[in-house]
Amino acid sequence: MKNILIVGDIIAVALITVIGFVTHGEGGLEYLPRMAAAFFPLVITWLILAPWFDLFSPEITFNVKMLWRPALAVMFA
């Protein structure tokens, strides 16, 4: 379960990064270094903060009342 959540989070951040760049007209391969400069620090920070907020445990993941935890972690990341 934990591995699925980690991979899903990385895919979500990658999609958001690509969508953000494409919507601003920067979707070509020449922008790949800029995408990486935005993607990797965010993913690393997320992977450091998510366990601290206990976001990879099923008790938190499936509890709607705990949705403030990922939002707070994203603000810090």
Secondary structure, DSSP 8 states (H G I E B T S, - for coil): -HHHHHHHHHHHHHHHHHHHHHHTT--SGGGHHHHHHHHHHHHHHHHHHHHHTTTTSHHHHT-GGGTHHHHHHHHH-
